[in-house]
């Protein structure tokens, strides 16, 4: 397995996640020129992003794993923004569906994280 090249992500999960959420909001505003199916995919990201916004204060967000997940989400959001800006519907839909599952994983990991005091 090839390790992705990332910057220092320790404790930066919250800021990377907020950057991804703001990029999703920008994409939603620019998605009016895409088809209805692609717009629905992007709107579902907005709904999942609202669920992520609710859990940004939980302890998991400050872990290294959360920082890595948030960095990946941010990279996907920037790729989606570029694809929507270029008008590439197929790539936009592909990235949006991948982001939807990653957002679900992130929210699930955050909600099920248990702080162990040992």
Secondary structure as GFF3:
##gff-version 3
##sequence-region A 1 118
A	DSSP	alpha_helix	13	30	.	.	.	ID=ss1
A	DSSP	three_ten_helix	31	33	.	.	.	ID=ss2
A	DSSP	alpha_helix	36	54	.	.	.	ID=ss3
A	DSSP	three_ten_helix	59	62	.	.	.	ID=ss4
A	DSSP	alpha_helix	64	86	.	.	.	ID=ss5
A	DSSP	alpha_helix	89	112	.	.	.	ID=ss6
###
